[in-house]
């Protein structure tokens, strides 16, 4: 699945802060039908038993859609369920601790909130991708100060071989600003979940990203 990260442009998160458990499968199906490139299950403050149960529901949908599937925070669940990857934050496990659980084959993503944190993550060859943000204020990360868009191009220039997914308050409406600042991959959370037609929103967002990248003055992606 590593090869799937390189052309990926739109990363979606099934966040239990926005999605009721009974709607997880429907939402995942709609996102996959719309063309989502990567999907993550994020279930903060939920029981490990429930997270594992939900992951087992979503995994076959991602397999059918050939979409890489990540679990947030819990490498042991990622291994037990057999997901493609695990995503960890700055305050979570070290890469040594994650890889001790997952081994070398599973994808590992890391959240970063500054140029320095991105550089530290990129320096470890075991990091498969990073999230960079939050760019804008978002209720998903209320304790984080938005970092804005100013450093996006610098991070991409410094780490041209690493898939970087900009995150935090990104919606279809501000995609032109984010792409113009140098982003090549984005994560959308609430915008997707709150859309009246999730499949349509995902499809339109992907088309817009592709169009913006085609006309952008940003240097071509070398990934």
N, C-alpha and C positions, 0 to 999 in steps of 0.2 A: 504493500500500500504506500510505501514511500514515494513511488513515482506518481501517485495520485495527488500528493501535496504540491508538486511543482506547478501544474497547470491550474490548481484550485484558485478561485477568485472570491467565492462567497461561502463563508463558514457560518453555520447556524447552530444555535444552542437551545436545546430543550431545557428550559430553566423552570424548575418547580415553583419559582416565585411568580411565574406568569402563566403556567400551564397546570391545570388540575390533573391529578394522576389518571383519571378516567379518560382524559383527552390526549394523553401522550401518544398513543398509537395513531390516532387520526391526524394529529399535528405532524408527526413524523412522516406519515404517508404523503401529506400535502406538500411538505417541504421537499421531499425526495422527488415527487412528481413535478415540482416546479424547477428542479435542476440544482438543488443545493449540492455543493461540492464536498463539504465535510460536515459531520453532525456530531454534537457533543451532548451528553446528558449531564446536567448540573443540578444537584439536589442538596443544597446546603441545609444543614440541621435536620436531615432526614435519617431514618434508621438504616444501617447497613443492609439489613434484610430487605427493606423496601427498595433500596437502590439496586440491589442485585436483581430483584424481581422485575423492576422496570427495565433494567438493561437487557434482561433476557427477552423481554417483549419487543424491544427496539432492534436488537441485533439482526434478526432475520430480515427485517425490512431493509436495513442498510445493506445486507448481503445481496438481497434481490436487486437493489438499486445500484450496487457496486460503489457504495459511498463509504469512505472511511468513518469509523465510529469510535469516538473517544468517551472515556469516563472522566469526570472531573474529580480530582483529589484522592481517589482510592485505587492504587495500583493492585492491591490484593483482589478487589472486585473485578478489575479489568482482566486479570489473569484467570480468575475462576469462571468468568463468563466467556472469555475468549474474544474480547473486543480488539480492535486494531491498535488502540492507543490509550494513553492516560495523559491528562493535563494537570499540572501542579502549579501552585502559586509560589510567590516569593517566601511566604512564611510556612510552606509545607515541607515535604521531604527534600533532602539533598539528592543530587543525581545518583550518587553512590547508593543511597538508600532505595531510590526508585528502581534502579537497575538490579539491585540485589533481589528484588521481588519479580521484576518483569523479564529479566534476562536482556539479551542484546537485540532481539528481533522486534519487540513491540515499539511502536512509535511513542515518543515522549515530547510533549509540548510544555513550555514554561511561560508563565505570565511575567511581563516586565513593564516597569512603570517609569523608566528613565533610560537615557542613552547608556549610562553606566551599567545598569542591570541588563540591558540588551547585550552589551559587550561581554559581560560575564557569562551569560547564557550561551552566546555564540562561540565563546572560547572553548566550550566543552563539545567535542565532536559527537557526543551522544545525544545532544539536543537536536530534535528533528524539525521543530518549528517553534516560533515564539508568538505570543500575543503582545502588542505594544499599545499601551493606553492606561487609563481611559482618556480618550481624546476630549470628550465632552462630559458634562455632568450626566450621571445616570443613576437611577434608583437601584440598579443591580449592584453598584459599588459605591454606596453613599459615603463611606469613610475615606475614599480616595479623592485627592484633589485632581481635577482634570489637567492634563499636561498640554492640551492644545495640539495644533498641527505643525508647529514650527520645526520640530525635530524629526519629522517623518522622513524627509529626504536624506538627512544625515545618517540615520540608522540604515536605510536601504543601501546607501553608498558604501558604508562601512562593512556591511555583511551581505554582499551580493549573492552568495550561494545559499542563504538561509531563507526559507519561506517565512515571511513576516506578515502576520494578520493584525491589522489595526482594529482596535476595539474601543467601545465605550461611547454610548450615545449616538452611534451611527445609524442613520435611517436613509431611506431612498432619497429624501429631500436634501440631505447634506452630502450625498455621494460626490457631486461635482467639486465641492470644496475639499473633500478628503483626497480624491484622486489628483486634483490639481496640486496638492501639497506633496505628492510623491508616493502615495499609497498604491499598492498593486493588488493587495488582498484585504478584505474587510470581514469583520464579524458583525452581523446584525442579530439582535435579540428581540427587544420589545417591538420593534417595527414589524417584524414578521408575525409575531404572536398576536398582535393587536389588529392585524390587517383583516378586513372582512372576507377576503379571498386570499388565503395563504399561498396557494399554488401560483396564483397570478402575481402576487407581490414578489415572490422569489424569482419567478421568471423575468419580470420586468426589471428587477434589481440587477440580475445577471446581464441582461441585455444592455442596461445603462452602463454598467461597469465596463463591459467590452467596448462600447462606443466611446466612452470617456478615455479609455486607455489608448484607443486607436488615434484619437485626436490630441492626446496629451503631449506636452513638450518635455515631459519627464523622460530621461534616458531609458532605453529599452531594458526590459527585465532580463537579466542574465541567468536566472535560475533555469 
